[in-house]
């Protein structure tokens, strides 16, 4: 099948509240930035796919409004996933791999500020037994963190070190959203402190994919997607061991991440304890640079943060800062759904 590469990546500055900006105003500059990097217009894009959430927007088919930022006339080949944009990228990748398109535009956005995000995310839970109890996302992440501490896999001091490392890396990222660098703040839900949790973030991201020689023509050093796969855990949290992530391990195996060492990894770990789980599942050694962008602990636009992990990894391949990188995206409570992509530089492999 045709090789596919990430040839451009752009993202917005992530902010705590974008009440004065519509979805179109948030997405449009990001799309223009990504397309401008490779000299394309929307008319020259064969397939467009987006990721977002109607629950965050508070209205049905909210993604149709953002299409104004793309331009849906003349008619375009377009699709949408009610998931993080990383899964929209997967759909576009399949389209290009099968030869049904040469170029694809993938974008995602999230506005978490209008509602109470911790409550909104309860709608991802089992609707019969768990969702009626309204366990919020931070409380569930705290259960996972406590399970890891009880198992001896981590402790609060090591979690604080993870937070500090991500926030230090984020200071060099102009798109990051750092509101508090302290690592001695009060508990939000024990054992998670403020620094263990992601900030409320509004933002958008876009990626341009291209196939074969088209990718080589558009980008001096394409980030080739050597493998990509996604897997899911059992829906009921009581059926899972929260200290492990077999779906991440399986996705990584299917994506080929264990066939050769990676130099850096962008992990979608909104909570510090989740990085502990992912490092183990992905077999990341201490010599792998993890989250040089600062990760989701520095900016976490829900529905775009996973796509950003792929874009950040690709951007470092574009610049020659890495030859082989891993990107991870997650969705759902306690790392329920996981996607892993392996990217390589044009002269590697």
C-alpha positions in Angstrom: 0.0 0.0 0.0 1.0 3.6 -0.4 3.2 5.3 2.2 1.6 8.1 4.1 3.3 11.0 5.9 2.6 14.0 8.0 3.8 17.0 6.0 2.4 19.9 8.1 1.2 20.6 11.6 -0.2 23.7 13.2 -2.0 24.5 16.4 -3.6 27.5 18.1 -2.4 29.1 21.3 -4.3 27.3 24.0 -6.3 29.5 26.4 -8.4 29.0 29.6 -11.4 30.7 28.1 -12.3 31.4 24.4 -15.8 32.8 25.0 -15.3 35.6 22.6 -14.2 33.3 19.7 -16.5 30.9 17.8 -15.4 27.5 16.6 -14.8 28.9 13.1 -12.6 31.8 14.5 -10.6 29.2 16.4 -10.2 26.8 13.6 -9.7 29.0 10.6 -6.2 30.4 11.4 -4.9 26.9 12.3 -6.1 25.5 9.0 -4.6 28.4 7.0 -1.3 27.9 8.9 -1.1 24.1 8.2 -2.1 24.5 4.5 0.3 27.4 4.0 3.2 25.4 5.2 2.9 23.1 2.1 1.5 25.7 -0.3 -2.0 24.0 -0.6 -5.5 25.4 -0.6 -8.6 23.5 0.5 -9.5 23.0 -3.2 -6.4 20.8 -3.5 -7.2 18.6 -0.6 -8.8 15.3 -1.5 -10.2 14.4 1.8 -11.0 16.3 5.0 -11.7 14.7 8.4 -12.4 16.4 11.8 -12.7 15.4 15.4 -14.8 17.1 18.1 -17.5 16.6 20.6 -21.1 17.7 20.6 -21.3 17.3 24.3 -18.6 19.9 24.8 -20.3 22.2 22.4 -23.7 21.6 23.9 -25.5 21.2 20.6 -26.0 18.5 18.0 -24.0 18.4 14.8 -21.8 21.2 16.1 -19.0 20.2 13.7 -21.0 21.5 10.7 -20.4 25.0 12.0 -16.7 24.6 12.0 -16.9 23.5 8.3 -17.3 27.1 7.5 -13.6 27.5 8.4 -12.8 24.9 5.7 -15.1 25.9 3.0 -17.7 23.3 2.1 -18.6 24.8 -1.3 -17.9 23.6 -3.9 -18.7 20.2 -2.2 -15.8 18.4 -0.6 -15.2 14.8 0.5 -15.5 15.2 4.3 -16.0 13.1 7.4 -16.2 13.6 11.1 -15.5 11.5 14.2 -17.0 12.1 17.7 -13.5 11.4 19.1 -10.1 13.1 19.5 -8.7 14.2 16.2 -6.1 11.4 16.4 -8.9 9.0 15.4 -9.8 11.4 12.5 -6.2 11.1 11.4 -6.5 7.3 11.5 -9.5 7.5 9.2 -7.7 9.8 6.8 -4.6 7.5 6.9 -6.7 4.6 5.8 -8.1 6.7 2.9 -4.7 7.5 1.7 -3.2 4.1 2.2 -5.9 2.5 0.0 -5.2 5.0 -2.8 -8.5 6.8 -2.6 -6.8 10.1 -1.9 -3.4 11.8 -2.3 -3.8 14.5 0.3 -5.9 14.9 3.5 -6.6 17.7 6.0 -7.2 16.6 9.5 -8.3 19.0 12.2 -9.8 19.0 15.7 -10.8 21.5 18.3 -12.3 21.6 21.8 -13.9 24.3 23.9 -13.9 23.0 27.4 -14.5 26.3 29.2 -18.3 26.9 28.6 -19.4 23.9 30.8 -18.2 22.0 33.8 -15.8 19.6 32.0 -15.5 17.2 34.9 -19.2 16.5 34.7 -19.5 16.6 30.9 -17.0 13.7 30.7 -19.2 11.5 32.8 -21.3 11.0 29.6 -18.5 8.7 28.3 -19.3 6.2 31.1 -21.5 3.1 31.1 -25.0 4.6 30.9 -26.7 2.0 33.1 -24.4 1.4 36.1 -21.7 4.0 36.3 -22.8 7.3 34.6 -25.9 7.7 36.9 -23.5 7.9 39.8 -21.8 11.0 38.2 -18.2 10.1 39.1 -16.2 13.0 37.5 -13.1 12.6 35.4 -10.7 13.8 38.1 -12.1 11.4 40.7 -11.7 8.5 38.4 -8.1 9.5 37.6 -7.5 9.7 41.3 -8.7 6.1 41.7 -6.2 5.1 39.1 -3.4 7.0 40.8 -4.2 5.5 44.1 -4.2 2.0 42.6 -0.7 2.7 41.3 0.5 3.9 44.6 -1.0 0.9 46.4 0.8 -1.4 43.9 4.1 0.3 44.6 4.4 1.5 41.0 4.8 5.2 42.0 4.3 7.7 44.8 3.3 11.3 45.2 7.0 12.5 45.0 7.5 10.8 41.7 4.2 12.2 40.4 5.3 15.7 41.3 8.6 15.1 39.4 6.6 14.1 36.3 4.5 17.3 36.6 7.7 19.4 37.0 9.4 17.9 34.0 6.4 18.4 31.7 6.0 22.0 32.8 9.7 22.8 32.4 9.6 21.4 28.9 6.4 23.5 28.2 8.2 26.8 28.9 9.8 26.5 25.5 6.5 25.8 23.8 4.7 29.0 22.7 1.4 27.1 22.5 1.4 25.8 26.0 -0.9 27.1 28.7 1.0 27.3 32.0 -1.0 28.8 34.8 0.8 27.4 37.9 4.3 26.0 38.1 4.1 25.0 41.7 4.3 21.4 42.8 3.1 21.9 46.4 -0.5 22.7 45.9 -3.5 21.3 47.7 -5.2 18.1 46.8 -7.9 18.3 44.1 -9.0 14.7 44.8 -6.5 12.7 46.9 -3.9 11.6 45.9 -4.0 14.1 42.9 -2.8 17.6 43.5 -3.4 20.6 41.2 -0.1 19.9 39.4 -1.1 16.3 38.7 -4.1 17.5 36.6 -4.4 19.2 33.2 -5.6 22.8 32.8 -8.9 23.6 31.3 -8.0 24.4 27.7 -9.6 25.7 24.6 -7.8 25.2 21.4 -7.5 23.6 17.9 -4.9 21.8 15.8 -4.6 20.7 12.2 -2.4 18.2 10.3 -1.9 17.7 6.6 -1.2 14.1 5.3 0.1 13.2 1.9 0.9 10.0 0.1 4.1 8.8 -1.6 5.8 11.2 -4.0 3.2 13.9 -3.2 4.5 14.0 0.4 8.1 14.2 -0.9 7.2 17.1 -3.1 5.4 19.0 -0.4 7.8 18.5 2.5 11.6 18.4 2.6 11.6 15.8 5.4 8.2 14.1 5.7 7.3 12.3 8.9 6.3 8.9 7.6 3.7 7.0 9.5 5.3 3.5 9.7 2.5 2.1 11.7 -0.6 3.1 13.5 -3.2 1.2 15.5 -5.8 1.8 18.2 -7.4 -0.5 20.8 -10.0 -0.3 23.6 -10.3 -1.6 27.1 -13.5 -3.0 28.7 -16.1 -0.3 29.2 -16.8 -1.2 32.8 -14.0 0.1 35.0 -14.5 -2.7 37.5 -13.4 -5.2 34.9 -10.0 -3.5 34.4 -6.7 -3.4 36.2 -6.2 0.3 36.3 -2.4 -0.1 36.9 -1.8 -1.5 33.4 -2.9 -0.7 29.8 -3.0 -3.8 27.7 -4.8 -1.9 24.9 -1.8 0.5 24.6 0.6 -2.4 24.6 -1.3 -4.2 21.9 -1.7 -1.0 19.8 2.1 -0.4 20.1 2.8 -3.9 19.0 0.5 -3.7 16.0 2.0 -0.3 15.1 5.6 -1.7 15.2 6.9 0.5 17.9 8.9 -2.4 19.5 10.8 -3.3 16.3 13.4 -0.5 16.9 14.1 2.1 19.6 12.4 5.4 19.5 14.1 8.7 20.4 11.1 10.6 21.7 7.6 9.9 22.7 4.6 12.3 22.9 2.2 10.7 25.4 -1.3 11.9 25.8 -1.4 11.6 29.6 -3.7 14.3 31.1 -2.8 13.1 34.6 0.7 12.4 35.9 -0.2 8.9 37.1 -1.2 8.0 33.5 2.3 8.7 32.3 3.5 5.9 34.7 1.1 3.5 33.1 1.9 4.5 29.5 5.7 4.3 30.1 5.4 0.7 31.3 2.9 -0.3 28.5 5.1 1.3 25.8 8.4 0.0 27.3 10.0 3.4 27.3 13.5 3.5 28.8 15.0 6.5 30.5 17.0 7.5 27.4 13.7 8.3 25.5 12.7 11.9 25.6 9.1 12.0 26.8 6.8 15.0 26.0 9.3 17.6 24.9 6.3 19.8 24.2 5.1 19.6 27.8 2.2 17.3 26.9 -1.4 17.5 28.1 -0.3 18.7 31.5 0.6 22.0 29.9 -2.4 22.3 27.6 -5.2 19.9 27.2 -7.8 21.0 24.6 -10.2 18.0 24.8 -10.7 16.3 21.4 -7.5 17.9 20.0 -4.8 17.0 22.6 -4.2 13.5 21.0 -3.9 14.9 17.5 -1.4 17.4 18.9 0.7 14.6 20.2 1.1 13.2 16.7 1.7 16.7 15.3 4.4 17.5 17.9 6.2 14.2 17.2 6.0 14.9 13.5 7.3 18.4 13.8 10.5 17.2 15.5 11.0 14.8 12.6 10.5 17.6 10.1 13.2 19.7 11.8 15.6 16.7 12.1 15.5 16.7 15.9 14.4 13.0 15.8 14.6 10.2 13.3 12.0 7.8 15.0 9.3 8.9 17.3 6.2 7.5 19.0 2.9 9.4 19.5 0.0 8.3 21.7 -3.5 9.5 22.0 -6.2 8.5 24.5 -9.9 9.0 25.0 -12.3 8.0 27.8 -11.8 7.4 31.5 -8.5 6.0 32.9 -6.9 5.4 29.4 -9.9 3.5 28.1 -9.2 4.0 24.4 -5.6 4.2 23.1 -4.0 4.9 19.7 -0.3 4.6 19.0 1.5 5.9 15.9 5.2 5.4 14.9 6.8 8.1 12.8 10.1 8.1 11.0 12.2 10.6 9.0 12.6 10.2 5.3 16.2 9.0 5.6 15.5 6.6 8.4 14.4 2.9 8.4 
